Amino acid sequence: MLGENGDPHFRQKVLTKLTPTVLSLYKKLTPVELLEVSYLMEYQSAAILSTIAKWYAHDKDLPMEQFLELLLAVTTNGVQSELSKYRR
């Protein structure tokens, strides 16, 4: 995912460090709910890190500010909402 020089286990390393912190925000959840939250975190981290890897692989073809705004928008609003802006 991260190319020839990247760490293929990077996403897992990030999740391993981040998961306990995020799950600590959800102390009142049932075990099943915590499991669902862990899947949501996996989904989100995979999407973001894959998108960042693509941006790097394409020589940062969008200016950084524009790229970060796009990531924030899709994270906040969801993919469908952001894609709807391009329907003509």
N, C-alpha and C positions, 0 to 999 in steps of 0.2 A: 504494500500500500504506500509506503513512504519512499519507494524508489531504491536504487542500488545502494545508496549510502545511508538510508534511514534505518531506524530500528523497527523491525516488523512487530515487536512486542510493545511498542510505545503506548498504544491505546490501552492495552491491558495494564501497563504500569500506572498510567494516569488513573484509570478506574480503581485500581487497588488502593491508591492513596486518597482518591476523592470520595469513594463510596462510603467509608465510615463517617466522614464529615457530613455528607448529604443525608445519610440515613439517620444521623443523630437529630436532624430537624424534624423527623417524623416518629417521635417516641411513642405515640399512642396508636400506631398502626398494628394491625394483626400480622401474623407471619405471612399470610397470603398477600396482603397489601404491600408489605415490605418487598416481597418477591416481585410484585408488579412494578414497584418503583425501581428495583434493580434492572428490570428489563427496559424500562423507559430510559434510564441512564445509559444503558448499553446502546440503545437505538440512537440517542442524541449524540453520544460521544463518537460513535461510528460515522454518523452523518457529518458532524463538524470536522473531525480529523481527516476524513476522506476529502472533503471540500477544500480544506487547507492544503492537503497534499496535491490536489489537482491544480490549485492556484500556483503553487511552487513549480510543479511540473510544466506549467504553461508560462514560465518566466514572469510570474506576477502580472499577468496581462490586464488586470484591473488595478487602478491605484489603491493603495492600502486602505485609505479612508472609505472609499466606495465599497471595497470588498468587506470590510468590517461592518459597515452599515447593512450590507446585504445579509451577512451572517446574523446580525442582531435582528433584522426584520423577520427572517425566516424562523429564527428561534422564538421570537415573540408572537408572531402571527400565524405561523404554520406555512407549509409549502403551498397548499391550495390557495390560500389567501394571496400569497406573493405571486404565484403563477397567474392568478386572475387579472393582474395588472397588465399582462401582456396579451390578453385576448382582444382581438380586433373584430 
